[in-house]
Amino acid sequence: MIEDLRSDVASLKEFFRMIHSDDEKTSELVGRFESKLNKIELDLDAQDRLCRYLSSIKRVRSAYKELYTRILFRLQQHRQSVYLLHMVYALASLRENAREGEVSQRFLSLVDEYIDLLADELDVSANLPLVIAPESAYASLPIPSESVFIVMLPLTNLTKPWKWVLLSHELGHLYFQYYRENIIAETLPVIEEELRETIRKEEQIDKYTNLWGGYWLQEIVADIIAAGLSGPAYLKMLIIEATEPKPTREYGSHPPLDARSLAQIVYMELVKAPNDLTLTMKRVWEEFRGGVQETASLSDYSSEEIVELISRFMANAIREPYIVKNWGEFKRVIGGLPETKSEDIRLVVPAMALSDVHVRL
Amino acid sequence: MNEIAHRVGDALTALTLLKFSKMRGLAIDEEEEKLRERVLAVKPVLQNLLSEIKNTIKSRYGPPPLLRALQEEYGYADLRRVEEKLKKVLNALERIWKGSYRGEDFEEIERLLECIAYEASSRSQELVARAGRY
């Protein structure tokens, strides 16, 4: 087992060495994980020594078994680390592959700049490299032990900047990680109370409280953060990405689209966003929702009351989100499209999304 | 979780070696003081669990996975009893740190750390499997 792990670590070290590049973000990512690999290698040596010691106590059966089990546990942890490092390597090499083409390299450096600026706006990126990796879906991989946050976007969307507003949702997950304890302590008991008022079965209350605590609350918070950064453009791209014929349908990991959109609109109303901003969001939503056959409303498990209380909490946490502060500028940028030179990328990206300028180009 | 499993796993190995040397009279290569340091490295993890208990009681929301695992291990519904157990183990760790070795301290610490280590390990596996579908 130790030899097998040792050879995996050696291969990974070689893989990481091969993707060393002139790209600052990739280098930082690779550097952090190379030192983790070195640590694993050192501990494998220590486990090897323990194995040799083990043979000297073979006759003391209970001691032998205890130490053998301890060693196995350590090796299992290294196996998991190796698996995680494989994922990181795969993501880093996807990033490097994307950098090979001149066009995609340009887009990658633009999307890097975009996400760094958004993270600064949220004040969540101190000493934490945000690394974009083109993968198959919008997703994120926070690795707190190495202080790295990897954000994935579909490779097919790398050259579609208007879709990048969806990255602001991934930053919302980072925001949630930062303030997790406070958000949960302040909102979850109230959510549970709401559930108790409408649901009788205790096991259903537990099930949905856990769903809210484990997944849904985080998703709604991430949506509100994204709306605060990108405004109606985020809602529009969320609708496109979700491609949801049943907006009241609940998923294990995500609340219904109806709830997600409601949370954003209510939040904008609560922070007293400019009227035309909120109206644009409502129009974007109605254009989609009005055409869907399903008329059912949200269930008691994800009711409007629950969604509103999360929006209220977030409105107190972030009273003047970026898009509200910059709505006037945003309108100027959108009016000037397709001309984007020297404009702030944080406004150009959502402006492209909301205006459909790419369709006309 | 992966980090917790690593740290607690290492403390358990060190504890086992200390026990071999001090309680069972087996010869070991490692220095006693280094082993005690490795055992004590688990203290911040336990202190963090104590503050999680306080937050959980305050928020009235269900306990996080590691506390839930401890509740199951000891059969305690009341988190205050888990809190007592954690404090007891922290005291046992202090005694070991000072070089005072008792069989019951080793047992108490091992039971609690094993529970945390295995739960952290399986949660870490779950989280890594879920990563990418955030």
HADDOCK unambig.tbl for C-alpha pairs under 7 A between the chains (distance, minus, plus):
assign (segid A and resid 67 and name CA) (segid B and resid 16 and name CA) 6.89 0.50 0.50
assign (segid A and resid 70 and name CA) (segid B and resid 13 and name CA) 5.69 0.50 0.50
assign (segid A and resid 73 and name CA) (segid B and resid 9 and name CA) 6.74 0.50 0.50
assign (segid A and resid 74 and name CA) (segid B and resid 6 and name CA) 6.93 0.50 0.50
assign (segid A and resid 74 and name CA) (segid B and resid 9 and name CA) 6.01 0.50 0.50
assign (segid A and resid 77 and name CA) (segid B and resid 5 and name CA) 7.00 0.50 0.50
assign (segid A and resid 77 and name CA) (segid B and resid 6 and name CA) 6.28 0.50 0.50
assign (segid A and resid 80 and name CA) (segid B and resid 125 and name CA) 6.95 0.50 0.50
assign (segid A and resid 84 and name CA) (segid B and resid 128 and name CA) 6.84 0.50 0.50
assign (segid A and resid 139 and name CA) (segid B and resid 132 and name CA) 5.17 0.50 0.50
assign (segid A and resid 139 and name CA) (segid B and resid 133 and name CA) 5.62 0.50 0.50
assign (segid A and resid 139 and name CA) (segid B and resid 134 and name CA) 5.17 0.50 0.50
assign (segid A and resid 140 and name CA) (segid B and resid 132 and name CA) 5.66 0.50 0.50
assign (segid A and resid 140 and name CA) (segid B and resid 134 and name CA) 5.87 0.50 0.50
assign (segid A and resid 141 and name CA) (segid B and resid 131 and name CA) 5.65 0.50 0.50
assign (segid A and resid 141 and name CA) (segid B and resid 132 and name CA) 5.99 0.50 0.50
assign (segid A and resid 145 and name CA) (segid B and resid 3 and name CA) 6.48 0.50 0.50
assign (segid A and resid 185 and name CA) (segid B and resid 59 and name CA) 4.66 0.50 0.50
assign (segid A and resid 188 and name CA) (segid B and resid 61 and name CA) 6.58 0.50 0.50
assign (segid A and resid 189 and name CA) (segid B and resid 59 and name CA) 6.35 0.50 0.50
assign (segid A and resid 189 and name CA) (segid B and resid 60 and name CA) 6.27 0.50 0.50
assign (segid A and resid 189 and name CA) (segid B and resid 61 and name CA) 6.00 0.50 0.50
